[in-house]
Amino acid sequence: MSTILCSLNYLHIALIAAVGFFLGGLWYSVLFGKAWMAEMKLTPEECKAKGKSMGRLVMVKCFLLTVVSTTVLACLIVDHGGNIGFRHGACLGAFVGLGLVACRSAVNDMFQFKSFKHWLIVSGHDVVLLTLQGALLTHWR
């Protein structure tokens, strides 16, 4: 594992994580913000207030976690052969997103009594994110 970690391009990983973070901003505002807020039973005012109370430190932590998940996906790609193409990288990202993240999220959502729509919004983001990142990680080496 240490040889894989040493072979990674961390500048690319950080930039691809930033692209993913930007996707999350679009996903939870322009694309599905209203639907997500309705599922969470939040008003726009409550979201703004929570955002202010969370502060920048939470955003930094969330970005760092995105860097970690992007690094893990990069390790899987390298371990899978490294020289796989754009399409294969997207498929690997989608496979991880659907097979691991979305399934585990579904289990958690069921026990937390979240709706199917909530699961679609949250897991949909993760699947699209990992698919995009898988494609970018294999395309830009």
CYANA upper distance limits for C-alpha pairs under 8 A (distance plus 0.5 A):
  1 MET  CA      5 LEU  CA      6.83
  2 SER  CA      6 CYS  CA      6.61
  3 THR  CA      7 SER  CA      6.73
  4 ILE  CA      8 LEU  CA      7.16
  4 ILE  CA     75 CYS  CA      6.74
  4 ILE  CA     78 VAL  CA      7.32
  4 ILE  CA     79 ASP  CA      7.79
  5 LEU  CA     75 CYS  CA      7.35
  8 LEU  CA     74 ALA  CA      7.89
  8 LEU  CA     75 CYS  CA      8.19
  9 ASN  CA     13 ILE  CA      6.90
  9 ASN  CA    141 ARG  CA      7.90
 10 TYR  CA     14 ALA  CA      6.52
 11 LEU  CA     15 LEU  CA      6.73
 12 HIS  CA     16 ILE  CA      6.50
 12 HIS  CA    137 LEU  CA      8.19
 12 HIS  CA    140 TRP  CA      8.03
 12 HIS  CA    141 ARG  CA      8.03
 13 ILE  CA     17 ALA  CA      6.47
 13 ILE  CA     67 VAL  CA      7.35
 13 ILE  CA     70 THR  CA      6.87
 13 ILE  CA     71 THR  CA      6.89
 13 ILE  CA     74 ALA  CA      8.20
 13 ILE  CA    137 LEU  CA      8.04
 14 ALA  CA     18 ALA  CA      6.67
 14 ALA  CA     67 VAL  CA      6.60
 15 LEU  CA     19 VAL  CA      6.83
 16 ILE  CA     20 GLY  CA      6.75
 16 ILE  CA     70 THR  CA      7.98
 16 ILE  CA    133 GLN  CA      6.93
 16 ILE  CA    136 LEU  CA      7.55
 16 ILE  CA    137 LEU  CA      7.93
 17 ALA  CA     21 PHE  CA      6.56
 17 ALA  CA     63 PHE  CA      7.98
 17 ALA  CA     66 THR  CA      6.29
 17 ALA  CA     67 VAL  CA      5.78
 17 ALA  CA     70 THR  CA      6.55
 17 ALA  CA    133 GLN  CA      8.25
 18 ALA  CA     22 PHE  CA      6.62
 18 ALA  CA     63 PHE  CA      8.06
 19 VAL  CA     23 LEU  CA      6.74
 20 GLY  CA     24 GLY  CA      6.84
 20 GLY  CA     66 THR  CA      8.03
 20 GLY  CA    129 LEU  CA      6.41
 20 GLY  CA    132 LEU  CA      8.44
 20 GLY  CA    133 GLN  CA      7.62
 21 PHE  CA     25 GLY  CA      6.94
 21 PHE  CA     63 PHE  CA      7.15
 21 PHE  CA     66 THR  CA      7.61
 22 PHE  CA     26 LEU  CA      6.90
 23 LEU  CA     27 TRP  CA      6.43
 23 LEU  CA    129 LEU  CA      7.72
 24 GLY  CA     28 TYR  CA      6.52
 24 GLY  CA    125 HIS  CA      7.60
 25 GLY  CA     29 SER  CA      6.59
 26 LEU  CA     30 VAL  CA      5.81
 26 LEU  CA     31 LEU  CA      6.61
 27 TRP  CA     31 LEU  CA      5.38
 27 TRP  CA     32 PHE  CA      6.06
 27 TRP  CA     33 GLY  CA      7.29
 27 TRP  CA    125 HIS  CA      7.35
 28 TYR  CA     32 PHE  CA      5.80
 28 TYR  CA     33 GLY  CA      4.81
 28 TYR  CA     36 TRP  CA      7.51
 29 SER  CA     33 GLY  CA      4.57
 29 SER  CA     34 LYS  CA      7.82
 32 PHE  CA     36 TRP  CA      6.39
 32 PHE  CA    121 ILE  CA      7.59
 33 GLY  CA     37 MET  CA      6.53
 34 LYS  CA     38 ALA  CA      6.65
 35 ALA  CA     39 GLU  CA      6.74
 36 TRP  CA     40 MET  CA      6.63
 36 TRP  CA    118 HIS  CA      7.10
 36 TRP  CA    121 ILE  CA      7.30
 37 MET  CA     41 LYS  CA      6.33
 37 MET  CA     42 LEU  CA      5.47
 37 MET  CA     43 THR  CA      7.00
 37 MET  CA     44 PRO  CA      8.00
 38 ALA  CA     42 LEU  CA      6.61
 38 ALA  CA     43 THR  CA      8.09
 39 GLU  CA    115 SER  CA      7.83
 39 GLU  CA    117 LYS  CA      7.89
 39 GLU  CA    118 HIS  CA      6.33
 40 MET  CA    118 HIS  CA      8.34
 42 LEU  CA     46 GLU  CA      6.52
 42 LEU  CA     47 CYS  CA      7.12
 43 THR  CA     47 CYS  CA      6.83
 44 PRO  CA     48 LYS  CA      6.74
 45 GLU  CA     49 ALA  CA      6.68
 46 GLU  CA     50 LYS  CA      6.51
 47 CYS  CA     51 GLY  CA      6.44
 48 LYS  CA     52 LYS  CA      6.71
 49 ALA  CA     53 SER  CA      6.70
 50 LYS  CA     54 MET  CA      6.50
 51 GLY  CA     55 GLY  CA      7.02
 54 MET  CA     58 VAL  CA      6.44
 55 GLY  CA     59 MET  CA      7.79
 56 ARG  CA     60 VAL  CA      6.74
 57 LEU  CA     61 LYS  CA      6.67
 58 VAL  CA     62 CYS  CA      6.60
 59 MET  CA     63 PHE  CA      6.61
 60 VAL  CA     64 LEU  CA      6.67
 61 LYS  CA     65 LEU  CA      6.71
 62 CYS  CA     66 THR  CA      6.74
 63 PHE  CA     67 VAL  CA      6.78
 64 LEU  CA     68 VAL  CA      6.80
 65 LEU  CA     69 SER  CA      6.75
 66 THR  CA     70 THR  CA      6.54
 67 VAL  CA     71 THR  CA      6.53
 68 VAL  CA     72 VAL  CA      6.76
 69 SER  CA     73 LEU  CA      6.77
 70 THR  CA     74 ALA  CA      6.63
 70 THR  CA    133 GLN  CA      7.66
 71 THR  CA     75 CYS  CA      6.69
 72 VAL  CA     76 LEU  CA      6.82
 73 LEU  CA     77 ILE  CA      6.74
 73 LEU  CA     93 GLY  CA      7.79
 73 LEU  CA    130 LEU  CA      8.37
 73 LEU  CA    134 GLY  CA      7.53
 74 ALA  CA     78 VAL  CA      6.72
 74 ALA  CA    134 GLY  CA      8.10
 74 ALA  CA    137 LEU  CA      7.04
 75 CYS  CA     79 ASP  CA      6.50
 76 LEU  CA     80 HIS  CA      6.41
 77 ILE  CA     81 GLY  CA      7.02
 77 ILE  CA     82 GLY  CA      5.94
 77 ILE  CA     84 ILE  CA      8.29
 77 ILE  CA     89 GLY  CA      7.58
 77 ILE  CA     92 LEU  CA      8.20
 77 ILE  CA    134 GLY  CA      8.23
 77 ILE  CA    137 LEU  CA      8.49
 77 ILE  CA    138 THR  CA      8.01
 78 VAL  CA     82 GLY  CA      4.35
 78 VAL  CA     83 ASN  CA      8.14
 80 HIS  CA     84 ILE  CA      8.49
 82 GLY  CA    138 THR  CA      7.93
 83 ASN  CA    138 THR  CA      7.71
 84 ILE  CA     88 HIS  CA      6.52
 84 ILE  CA     89 GLY  CA      7.06
 84 ILE  CA    138 THR  CA      6.86
 85 GLY  CA     89 GLY  CA      6.61
 85 GLY  CA    135 ALA  CA      8.37
 85 GLY  CA    138 THR  CA      6.32
 85 GLY  CA    139 HIS  CA      7.06
 86 PHE  CA     90 ALA  CA      6.77
 86 PHE  CA    134 GLY  CA      8.20
 86 PHE  CA    135 ALA  CA      5.27
 86 PHE  CA    136 LEU  CA      7.53
 86 PHE  CA    138 THR  CA      5.84
 86 PHE  CA    139 HIS  CA      5.56
 87 ARG  CA     91 CYS  CA      6.70
 87 ARG  CA    135 ALA  CA      6.83
 88 HIS  CA     92 LEU  CA      6.59
 88 HIS  CA    135 ALA  CA      7.92
 89 GLY  CA     93 GLY  CA      6.64
 89 GLY  CA    131 THR  CA      7.98
 89 GLY  CA    134 GLY  CA      4.94
 89 GLY  CA    135 ALA  CA      5.11
 89 GLY  CA    136 LEU  CA      8.16
 89 GLY  CA    137 LEU  CA      7.64
 89 GLY  CA    138 THR  CA      5.99
 90 ALA  CA     94 ALA  CA      6.62
 90 ALA  CA    130 LEU  CA      8.16
 90 ALA  CA    131 THR  CA      5.06
 90 ALA  CA    132 LEU  CA      6.69
 90 ALA  CA    133 GLN  CA      7.80
 90 ALA  CA    134 GLY  CA      5.17
 90 ALA  CA    135 ALA  CA      4.72
 90 ALA  CA    136 LEU  CA      8.43
 91 CYS  CA     95 PHE  CA      6.46
 91 CYS  CA    131 THR  CA      7.08
 91 CYS  CA    134 GLY  CA      7.96
 91 CYS  CA    135 ALA  CA      8.42
 92 LEU  CA     96 VAL  CA      6.74
 92 LEU  CA    131 THR  CA      7.75
 92 LEU  CA    134 GLY  CA      6.98
 93 GLY  CA     97 GLY  CA      6.52
 93 GLY  CA    127 VAL  CA      7.94
 93 GLY  CA    130 LEU  CA      5.11
 93 GLY  CA    131 THR  CA      4.74
 93 GLY  CA    132 LEU  CA      7.82
 93 GLY  CA    133 GLN  CA      7.38
 93 GLY  CA    134 GLY  CA      5.16
 93 GLY  CA    135 ALA  CA      7.97
 94 ALA  CA     98 LEU  CA      6.37
 94 ALA  CA    127 VAL  CA      6.13
 94 ALA  CA    128 VAL  CA      7.71
 94 ALA  CA    130 LEU  CA      6.55
 94 ALA  CA    131 THR  CA      5.11
 94 ALA  CA    134 GLY  CA      8.35
 95 PHE  CA     99 GLY  CA      6.00
 95 PHE  CA    100 LEU  CA      8.21
 96 VAL  CA    100 LEU  CA      5.79
 96 VAL  CA    101 VAL  CA      7.11
 96 VAL  CA    127 VAL  CA      8.34
 96 VAL  CA    130 LEU  CA      7.87
 97 GLY  CA    101 VAL  CA      5.45
 97 GLY  CA    102 ALA  CA      6.44
 97 GLY  CA    123 SER  CA      8.36
 97 GLY  CA    126 ASP  CA      6.56
 97 GLY  CA    127 VAL  CA      4.83
 97 GLY  CA    128 VAL  CA      8.28
 97 GLY  CA    130 LEU  CA      6.39
 97 GLY  CA    131 THR  CA      7.83
 98 LEU  CA    102 ALA  CA      5.43
 98 LEU  CA    103 CYS  CA      7.02
 98 LEU  CA    127 VAL  CA      6.51
 99 GLY  CA    103 CYS  CA      6.42
100 LEU  CA    104 ARG  CA      6.50
101 VAL  CA    105 SER  CA      6.45
101 VAL  CA    123 SER  CA      7.70
101 VAL  CA    126 ASP  CA      7.68
101 VAL  CA    127 VAL  CA      8.21
102 ALA  CA    106 ALA  CA      6.53
102 ALA  CA    123 SER  CA      5.55
102 ALA  CA    124 GLY  CA      8.29
102 ALA  CA    126 ASP  CA      7.92
102 ALA  CA    127 VAL  CA      7.74
103 CYS  CA    107 VAL  CA      6.98
104 ARG  CA    108 ASN  CA      6.88
105 SER  CA    109 ASP  CA      6.47
105 SER  CA    119 TRP  CA      7.73
105 SER  CA    123 SER  CA      7.36
106 ALA  CA    110 MET  CA      6.60
106 ALA  CA    119 TRP  CA      6.88
107 VAL  CA    111 PHE  CA      6.99
108 ASN  CA    112 GLN  CA      6.64
109 ASP  CA    113 PHE  CA      6.42
109 ASP  CA    114 LYS  CA      5.44
109 ASP  CA    115 SER  CA      7.88
109 ASP  CA    119 TRP  CA      7.25
110 MET  CA    114 LYS  CA      6.54
110 MET  CA    115 SER  CA      8.31
114 LYS  CA    118 HIS  CA      6.83
114 LYS  CA    119 TRP  CA      7.73
115 SER  CA    119 TRP  CA      6.97
116 PHE  CA    120 LEU  CA      6.72
117 LYS  CA    121 ILE  CA      6.78
118 HIS  CA    122 VAL  CA      6.68
119 TRP  CA    123 SER  CA      6.08
119 TRP  CA    124 GLY  CA      8.13
120 LEU  CA    124 GLY  CA      5.77
121 ILE  CA    125 HIS  CA      6.77
122 VAL  CA    126 ASP  CA      7.13
123 SER  CA    127 VAL  CA      6.61
124 GLY  CA    128 VAL  CA      6.59
125 HIS  CA    129 LEU  CA      6.38
126 ASP  CA    130 LEU  CA      6.52
127 VAL  CA    131 THR  CA      6.51
128 VAL  CA    132 LEU  CA      6.54
129 LEU  CA    133 GLN  CA      6.54
130 LEU  CA    134 GLY  CA      6.32
131 THR  CA    135 ALA  CA      6.75
132 LEU  CA    136 LEU  CA      6.66
133 GLN  CA    137 LEU  CA      6.34
134 GLY  CA    138 THR  CA      6.80
135 ALA  CA    139 HIS  CA      6.53
136 LEU  CA    140 TRP  CA      6.24
137 LEU  CA    141 ARG  CA      7.00
